[in-house]
Amino acid sequence: MAIEDLKDVKIITAMITPFSADGSINFGALPKLVEHLLAHHTDALLLAGTTAESPTLTHDEELELFAAVQKIVNGRVPLIAGIGTNDTRDSIEFAREVAVFGGFAAGLAIVPYYNKPSQEGMYQHFKAIADASDLPIIIYNIPGRVVVEMTPETMLRLAEHPNIIGVKECTSLANMAYLIEHKPKNFLVYTGEDGDAFHAMNLGADGVISVASHVNGDEMHDMLTAIENSDIKKAAAIQRQFIPKVNALFSYPSPAPVKAVLNYLGFETGPLRLPLVPCPPEDAKRIIDVVIDGDIEATKETVTGVLRPDY
């Protein structure tokens, strides 16, 4: 699989992992959740990403999750596997394993966290992963979680690698604009910020890797379609109503808010694994009121403007 599998993909859902009350993966909840996402304009799925609580998934659990989702999806949409850590050797081994496992359009590898590598260290890290297997690599640039930020210059340097096909960019719109303007033709730029999707797509981004698409996929699709059709007024009207929902979905460490909404809707996504904890009941109710009903009073209690997620 290669970049062609993703070139027309606009909405990639970074899918949560459903858990049972005892903390084990609730594989029985996956079919309903996956079918819901596909029915509401998810064009591709990212598995074992941050939203999936990947830091608390074991290696074997990730492989079981991959197999279960592949069976449900049955080739209907591309799949992306979270494969990166702050250990280059571990990331290489997992990229090779996922390539052999098969069925994935790409692997998502995060900028190394905790180690605080230099720009050259980041370059060598991703080059080593991309050199090691045939699995196409998407870089995840999210300084709010990893402390360090890959510069656009380093990103563009890596974009020349034939096996590095894109980025999930969670820095500034200015950085995104620069990347879009100067990137090679066969390099995909996705925003990882739901609240920035409107602006990123108008700048020329390829799509969004989203959390909000779990519950607001139709709105996102309508907004992106309006942008594609050059109906900016319609897209902007959707964005204005969408922003408070994004704020609510990131008002607690993700994926606690989106799991609260999904549980309310009957998807049995269950609890979170420590050190993450559920939203307090009163706040969960407010989040649900905003995200599902667009409740005006509940919306007034959210942060105004675009909330930068507190990663």
Disulfide bonds with the S-S distance in Angstrom:
none
